[in-house]
């Protein structure tokens, strides 16, 4: 798979392959082409947030608290 899919007539990319790099105040987006690159550079919460991807896993139930007094 080359990471490109089609939506209608326009090609799109896999959002999970994009990474945001910040150096010296400059932000650049990088598209990872291979599975090895993806494994070596996991997506950060910030990457996911800016791409509109979920930033947290499934919610766990709230902890059980015993009321005092």
C-alpha positions in Angstrom: 0.0 0.0 0.0 1.4 3.4 -0.9 -0.6 5.4 1.6 -2.8 7.1 -0.9 -6.5 6.4 -1.0 -9.2 7.9 -3.2 -12.3 9.8 -2.1 -14.4 10.5 -5.2 -11.9 11.8 -7.8 -9.4 13.3 -5.3 -6.5 11.4 -3.8 -6.1 11.5 0.0 -3.5 10.3 2.4 -3.6 8.3 5.5 -3.8 10.7 8.5 -2.1 8.2 10.8 1.1 8.6 8.7 1.6 12.3 9.3 4.0 13.7 11.9 4.6 17.3 13.0 8.2 18.3 13.7 9.1 21.4 15.5 12.7 22.8 15.2 13.8 26.3 16.2 10.2 27.5 16.3 9.5 26.2 12.8 6.8 23.5 12.3 6.8 21.1 9.4 4.6 18.2 8.5 6.2 14.9 7.4 4.5 12.0 5.7 5.9 8.6 6.6 5.9 6.3 3.6 7.0 3.0 5.2 5.7 0.9 8.1 9.2 1.0 9.5 9.1 4.8 9.6 5.7 4.7 11.3 7.0 2.2 13.9 10.1 4.3 14.6 8.2 7.6 15.0 4.9 7.1 16.8 2.2 9.8 16.5 2.0 12.2 19.4 -1.1 13.5 21.0 -0.5 16.8 19.4 -0.2 15.2 15.9 -3.5 13.4 16.4 -5.2 16.6 17.8 -4.2 18.7 14.8 -5.3 16.0 12.4 -8.7 15.5 14.0 -7.9 12.0 15.2 -8.9 10.6 18.6 -6.3 11.5 21.2 -7.4 9.1 24.0 -8.4 5.5 24.1 -11.8 4.2 25.2 -12.9 5.7 28.5 -12.7 3.5 31.5 -15.4 3.5 34.1 -14.9 6.1 36.9 -13.1 4.8 40.0 -15.1 3.7 43.0 -14.9 6.1 45.9 -16.0 5.4 49.4 -17.6 8.4 51.0 -16.2 9.3 54.4 -18.1 10.6 57.3 
